[in-house]
Amino acid sequence: MPETWVNALKKYSYRVNLAEYKSARDFPSFFNRQIKGDRGSTMLFEHYFRANIEEVQVWHEVTFWKLYNQKRWRDNTTAELVQRLCAEPEVTTRKLIPTLESFINDPGRNSFDHLRKLLFRSSVIATTVTFPAFFDPDNFPMVDTRVARWVNSQLDVHNAKNPHAPQLTRSQYSPDKATALTMTDFGFYVDWINWTRYMGNRLSKLTKTKWRARDVEMAVFTAWGDRGCFHPWLRLNAI
Protein backbone atom coordinates (compact mmCIF):
# COMPACT_ATOMS: atom_id res chain seq x y z
CA MET A 1 0.00 0.00 0.00
CA PRO A 2 2.69 2.61 0.79
CA GLU A 3 4.56 1.84 -2.43
CA THR A 4 2.78 4.64 -4.26
CA TRP A 5 4.09 7.11 -1.69
CA VAL A 6 7.63 5.74 -1.90
CA ASN A 7 7.50 5.99 -5.68
CA ALA A 8 6.27 9.59 -5.62
CA LEU A 9 8.99 10.65 -3.20
CA LYS A 10 11.66 9.01 -5.35
CA LYS A 11 10.36 10.95 -8.37
CA TYR A 12 10.44 14.32 -6.58
CA SER A 13 12.27 16.87 -8.73
CA TYR A 14 12.72 20.60 -8.23
CA ARG A 15 15.88 21.70 -10.01
CA VAL A 16 17.11 25.24 -9.26
CA ASN A 17 20.10 27.32 -10.35
CA LEU A 18 20.50 30.16 -7.87
CA ALA A 19 22.99 31.90 -10.17
CA GLU A 20 20.06 32.87 -12.40
CA TYR A 21 18.97 35.54 -9.92
CA LYS A 22 19.31 38.80 -11.82
CA SER A 23 21.36 40.45 -9.06
CA ALA A 24 23.46 37.41 -8.16
CA ARG A 25 26.67 39.33 -8.83
CA ASP A 26 25.85 41.63 -5.92
CA PHE A 27 26.31 38.64 -3.60
CA PRO A 28 29.69 37.10 -4.52
CA SER A 29 29.59 34.48 -1.78
CA PHE A 30 25.97 33.53 -2.41
CA PHE A 31 23.64 32.66 -5.28
CA ASN A 32 26.18 30.25 -6.70
CA ARG A 33 24.55 26.91 -5.96
CA GLN A 34 22.85 24.54 -8.35
CA ILE A 35 20.36 22.26 -6.63
CA LYS A 36 19.94 19.05 -8.61
CA GLY A 37 16.39 18.87 -7.33
CA ASP A 38 15.95 15.34 -6.01
CA ARG A 39 15.17 14.70 -2.34
CA GLY A 40 18.83 14.33 -1.34
CA SER A 41 20.08 17.55 -2.93
CA THR A 42 17.06 19.45 -1.62
CA MET A 43 17.74 18.19 1.89
CA LEU A 44 21.32 19.45 1.55
CA PHE A 45 19.98 22.88 0.64
CA GLU A 46 17.67 22.80 3.65
CA HIS A 47 20.69 21.94 5.83
CA TYR A 48 22.66 24.78 4.20
CA PHE A 49 19.94 27.22 5.26
CA ARG A 50 19.96 25.99 8.86
CA ALA A 51 23.77 26.03 9.05
CA ASN A 52 23.94 29.60 7.74
CA ILE A 53 20.70 30.97 9.10
CA GLU A 54 22.40 33.97 10.72
CA GLU A 55 23.44 35.21 7.26
CA VAL A 56 20.54 37.22 5.88
CA GLN A 57 21.60 36.38 2.32
CA VAL A 58 20.51 32.76 2.74
CA TRP A 59 17.00 34.02 3.42
CA HIS A 60 17.20 35.75 0.05
CA GLU A 61 18.41 32.55 -1.59
CA VAL A 62 15.57 30.49 -0.14
CA THR A 63 13.07 33.05 -1.41
CA PHE A 64 14.49 32.81 -4.92
CA TRP A 65 14.59 29.01 -4.69
CA LYS A 66 10.92 28.88 -3.70
CA LEU A 67 9.86 31.11 -6.61
CA TYR A 68 12.30 29.70 -9.15
CA ASN A 69 9.67 28.35 -11.55
CA GLN A 70 7.66 31.56 -11.32
CA LYS A 71 9.85 33.63 -13.59
CA ARG A 72 7.43 36.51 -13.52
CA TRP A 73 7.85 36.93 -9.75
CA ARG A 74 11.11 35.37 -8.59
CA ASP A 75 13.54 38.23 -9.28
CA ASN A 76 11.29 41.04 -8.13
CA THR A 77 10.12 39.31 -4.95
CA THR A 78 13.70 38.43 -3.99
CA ALA A 79 14.85 41.98 -4.76
CA GLU A 80 11.99 43.40 -2.70
CA LEU A 81 13.07 41.27 0.27
CA VAL A 82 16.67 42.46 -0.12
CA GLN A 83 15.53 46.08 -0.25
CA ARG A 84 13.11 45.62 2.62
CA LEU A 85 15.75 44.21 4.95
CA CYS A 86 18.23 46.90 3.92
CA ALA A 87 15.69 49.71 4.38
CA GLU A 88 14.65 48.42 7.80
CA PRO A 89 17.95 47.76 9.61
CA GLU A 90 16.12 46.67 12.74
CA VAL A 91 14.89 43.61 10.82
CA THR A 92 18.00 41.45 11.04
CA THR A 93 18.43 37.72 11.47
CA ARG A 94 18.60 38.43 15.20
CA LYS A 95 14.93 39.34 14.89
CA LEU A 96 13.95 36.93 12.12
CA ILE A 97 15.28 33.80 13.82
CA PRO A 98 13.44 34.24 17.16
CA THR A 99 10.27 35.10 15.25
CA LEU A 100 10.63 31.93 13.19
CA GLU A 101 11.32 29.90 16.34
CA SER A 102 8.25 31.44 17.98
CA PHE A 103 6.07 30.05 15.22
CA ILE A 104 7.83 26.67 15.32
CA ASN A 105 7.14 26.42 19.05
CA ASP A 106 3.56 27.70 18.81
CA PRO A 107 2.21 27.48 15.25
CA GLY A 108 -0.60 29.97 15.61
CA ARG A 109 -1.96 32.63 13.32
CA ASN A 110 -0.43 35.57 15.19
CA SER A 111 3.10 34.16 15.33
CA PHE A 112 2.96 33.24 11.65
CA ASP A 113 1.60 36.64 10.64
CA HIS A 114 4.39 38.32 12.57
CA LEU A 115 6.97 36.38 10.58
CA ARG A 116 5.18 37.03 7.28
CA LYS A 117 5.00 40.77 7.87
CA LEU A 118 8.71 40.95 8.70
CA LEU A 119 9.52 39.37 5.34
CA PHE A 120 6.87 40.38 2.84
CA ARG A 121 4.19 42.98 2.26
CA SER A 122 1.83 40.58 0.49
CA SER A 123 -0.76 38.46 2.29
CA VAL A 124 0.39 35.45 0.21
CA ILE A 125 1.67 32.71 2.52
CA ALA A 126 3.44 30.14 0.31
CA THR A 127 6.87 31.78 0.39
CA THR A 128 6.75 32.45 4.14
CA VAL A 129 5.88 28.81 4.94
CA THR A 130 9.09 27.75 3.21
CA PHE A 131 11.15 28.99 6.16
CA PRO A 132 9.52 26.82 8.85
CA ALA A 133 9.77 23.88 6.42
CA PHE A 134 13.50 24.44 5.94
CA PHE A 135 14.11 25.11 9.62
CA ASP A 136 12.18 22.07 10.93
CA PRO A 137 11.34 19.73 8.01
CA ASP A 138 10.49 16.88 10.37
CA ASN A 139 7.41 18.78 11.52
CA PHE A 140 6.61 21.45 8.94
CA PRO A 141 5.71 20.98 5.27
CA MET A 142 5.64 23.56 2.55
CA VAL A 143 2.34 24.37 0.87
CA ASP A 144 1.37 26.00 -2.42
CA THR A 145 -1.45 25.97 -4.94
CA ARG A 146 -0.22 22.68 -6.40
CA VAL A 147 -0.55 21.00 -3.01
CA ALA A 148 -3.88 22.77 -2.43
CA ARG A 149 -5.28 21.36 -5.66
CA TRP A 150 -4.27 17.84 -4.66
CA VAL A 151 -5.85 18.25 -1.24
CA ASN A 152 -9.07 19.68 -2.63
CA SER A 153 -9.41 16.78 -5.06
CA GLN A 154 -8.28 13.93 -2.79
CA LEU A 155 -9.31 14.80 0.75
CA ASP A 156 -12.53 12.74 0.80
CA VAL A 157 -10.86 9.40 0.14
CA HIS A 158 -7.91 10.03 2.49
CA ASN A 159 -10.09 11.36 5.32
CA ALA A 160 -12.47 8.40 5.02
CA LYS A 161 -9.58 5.96 5.39
CA ASN A 162 -8.63 7.37 8.81
CA PRO A 163 -11.68 9.24 10.14
CA HIS A 164 -10.27 9.60 13.66
CA ALA A 165 -6.90 10.93 12.50
CA PRO A 166 -6.09 14.57 11.67
CA GLN A 167 -8.22 15.51 8.69
CA LEU A 168 -7.45 17.34 5.50
CA THR A 169 -9.61 20.41 4.89
CA ARG A 170 -10.41 22.34 1.77
CA SER A 171 -8.54 25.58 1.10
CA GLN A 172 -10.17 28.80 -0.04
CA TYR A 173 -7.95 28.69 -3.10
CA SER A 174 -9.59 28.10 -6.47
CA PRO A 175 -8.04 28.78 -9.89
CA ASP A 176 -11.25 30.61 -10.77
CA LYS A 177 -11.15 32.90 -7.75
CA ALA A 178 -7.52 33.40 -6.71
CA THR A 179 -3.99 32.88 -7.92
CA ALA A 180 -2.34 32.17 -4.58
CA LEU A 181 -2.88 30.98 -1.02
CA THR A 182 -3.31 33.88 1.39
CA MET A 183 -3.89 34.41 5.11
CA THR A 184 -7.52 33.37 4.56
CA ASP A 185 -6.06 29.88 4.04
CA PHE A 186 -4.14 29.80 7.31
CA GLY A 187 -6.52 27.27 8.87
CA PHE A 188 -6.01 25.02 5.86
CA TYR A 189 -2.24 25.33 6.36
CA VAL A 190 -2.44 24.30 10.03
CA ASP A 191 -4.58 21.28 9.15
CA TRP A 192 -2.05 20.40 6.44
CA ILE A 193 0.77 20.55 9.01
CA ASN A 194 -1.10 18.17 11.33
CA TRP A 195 -1.99 15.76 8.53
CA THR A 196 1.54 15.57 7.14
CA ARG A 197 2.91 14.87 10.61
CA TYR A 198 0.40 12.06 11.05
CA MET A 199 1.14 10.64 7.61
CA GLY A 200 4.88 10.94 8.20
CA ASN A 201 4.59 8.82 11.33
CA ARG A 202 2.34 6.31 9.56
CA LEU A 203 4.61 6.00 6.53
CA SER A 204 7.67 5.67 8.77
CA LYS A 205 6.08 2.62 10.43
CA LEU A 206 4.91 1.07 7.17
CA THR A 207 8.15 1.56 5.23
CA LYS A 208 10.69 1.39 8.07
CA THR A 209 12.16 4.58 6.66
CA LYS A 210 12.05 7.98 8.35
CA TRP A 211 9.39 10.17 6.71
CA ARG A 212 9.35 13.86 7.57
CA ALA A 213 6.31 16.12 7.20
CA ARG A 214 8.28 17.69 4.37
CA ASP A 215 8.66 14.28 2.67
CA VAL A 216 4.90 13.78 2.72
CA GLU A 217 4.52 17.18 1.07
CA MET A 218 7.20 16.34 -1.53
CA ALA A 219 5.30 13.18 -2.47
CA VAL A 220 2.04 15.11 -2.81
CA PHE A 221 3.73 17.85 -4.83
CA THR A 222 5.06 15.21 -7.21
CA ALA A 223 1.81 13.27 -7.37
CA TRP A 224 -0.20 16.25 -8.56
CA GLY A 225 2.10 16.76 -11.53
CA ASP A 226 3.37 19.66 -13.59
CA ARG A 227 1.31 22.00 -15.69
CA GLY A 228 -0.08 20.23 -18.73
CA CYS A 229 -0.27 16.85 -17.00
CA PHE A 230 -3.41 14.90 -16.28
CA HIS A 231 -4.08 15.50 -12.58
CA PRO A 232 -3.24 13.81 -10.37
CA TRP A 233 -0.23 12.55 -12.29
CA LEU A 234 0.44 9.79 -9.75
CA ARG A 235 -1.97 8.02 -7.46
CA LEU A 236 -1.27 8.09 -3.74
CA ASN A 237 -3.09 5.29 -1.96
CA ALA A 238 -5.04 6.13 1.16
CA ILE A 239 -3.27 4.23 3.93
N, C-alpha and C positions, 0 to 999 in steps of 0.2 A: 503493500500500500504506500509506503513513503518513497518508493522509487521515483515517482513523478517529481517529488520535491528535490530529491538528490540530483536528478537529471537537470532540472531547471537551474539549480544553484551552480552546477558545473558549466552550464551554458551562459552564465552571467557575463556580460561584456559591456564595458563603458570606457572606451579608449579616449584618453585626453592628452593633448600636448600643451602644457602650460606656456611654452614659449610663444604660442600664437596670440597671447594677450598683447594688444596693440601698444601698450606702454611697458612691455617687459624689460626693455633696455634701461628703464629708470630704476630697476631693482636687480643689479648685477649678481647678487647672491641668491636670487629667487627667480621664480618663473622659468626654470630651466629643466624641469622634470617632464619626462614622458611616462604616463601611466599606461601600461599595456592594456589594462581594463578588465582582466579576469579577477576572481575573488582574491587570489594571493597578492597581486600587485596593488589592488585597491586597499587591502588590509595594511600593506606597507605604507601607503599614503596616509591612511588613518593614523598609524603609529607615528609617522613623521609630524603630523599636526600636533599630536599629544606631546611629543618630545620637544617641540619647538614652540609651544603654545604661547610663551612669553614674548615671542617676536610677532609684532602686529602684522608683518608681511605675510605670514602663513594664513592668517584670517582672510587676507586678500586672495591668496592662492586658492583656498577652499571655495570661496565665492565664485571665482572664475571656473573652477572645476565643476561645481554644481550646475552652472549655466552654460557649460561648454557647447552643448548641442543647440542652444538657443542663440544663434549668432546675432540675432537682432538685439539681444539684451545683454549678452555676457560682458562685452567691453565697457559699456556705459554703466552698468550696475556695479562692476568692480571699480571703475574709476570714481563713481559716486561715493563708494565706501572709503576709498583712499582719501578723497577730498574731505569727506565728513570727519574722519578721524584726525586729519591734519588741522581742520578748521576748529575742532573742539578738542583742544589738548588735554582736557580733563578726562576724555574718554580714551584711556589707555588699556593695555592688557591687564593692568593692576585692577581696573574696574570691570573689564569684560569677563575675566576668569571667575571672580567671585559671583558675578551675576549668572554666569553659565552654571556654576556649581550650585547656586541657589535653586535653579530650576531642576537640576539633576536630583537634588535632595528632596525637593517638594514640587513635583511637576504640575503646578497649578496655572491658571490663566494669568494671574497677575505677575508671577515670576517670569513666565514666558514672554509676556507683553513688554516687560521691562527690558529683557534681552533684545527683543525685536526692535524696540525703539532706539536702543543704543546703536544698532547696526544700520537699520534701514528706515526710510520714511514711509514706505509702502506698507499697506496692511497685509500684503501677501506673506504667507508663512513658510513656503517650501524651502527657501534658501536658509532662513533662520534655523529650521529644524535639522539642517545638516550638521550644525555644530554640536548639539547634544549627541547625535548619532556618531560623530567622529570621536567625541570625548569619551563616551560610554556605549560602545556598540553592542555590548552584551545585553543592555537593557533598553536602548533607544533606537528605533528604526528611523529612516528617512521617510518622507511621504511627498507625493506630487500627484499631478492629475492622472498620470498613467496608473499609479497605484489606486487612486480613487475610482477610476473606471473599473478596474478589476474588482474592487470591493463592492461597488454598486451592482455589478452583474453577478457576483458569486456568493454574496453574503448569505442568501437563504439556505443553500445546500450546506455550507460550512457551519452555520449556526445550528441547523437542525441535527447535525452529526453530534454536537456536544452542547446540548441546550443549557447545561448548568455551568458551562465554562464562560469565560469572558466572551462577549458577543461583538461581532462586527456591526457597525451602524453605517447608515447611508450618509454621505457627505452632502453638503449644499451644492457642491460643484456639479455643473452640467454644461457640456459643450455649447448648448443653446443659450445658456444664461450667463456664463462667466468663463473667463480664460485661465483662471488660477484659483488655488485654494487661499482663502483669506481667514481673518480672525473669526469669522462666522462659522468656520469649520473646526474651531479648536476642540470642541467636544468630540468630533469625529477623530481627530488626531490622538486624543487621550485614549479613546477606545481602541484605536489601532495599536498604540503602545502596549496596552494590556493584552491584546490578542496576540501580538507577535511574541511577547514574553511567554505566554501560555504555549503557543505553538513551538517556540524554540525549545522549551522544556520537553514537550511531547516528542518532537523530532529527535532530540538528543537521546531519549530513552529507546526510541524505535530503531535508530540507526547506529547507536553506540558511538556517535560522533558529536562533538560539541556544536550546537546550533545557537547562534546569537540572535537577538531580536533583529539585528541588521541583516543576518543571513536569510531569515524568513522574508524580509522585505526584498532582498536581492532576488529571491526565487519568484516572488510575485511580480516584481518589475520585469523580469525576463519572461514570465509566463504570459503577460498581457501582450507583449510583442511590440515591434516598432511600427511607426506610421506605415500604412499601406498593407499591413498584414491582416489576415482574418483574426478577429479577437474572440476569445483569448487564443494566442498562438500555441501555447502548451496547456494541457490540462493539469491541474493540481488536485489530486484526490483529497476528498474530505477524510480526515483521519482522526 
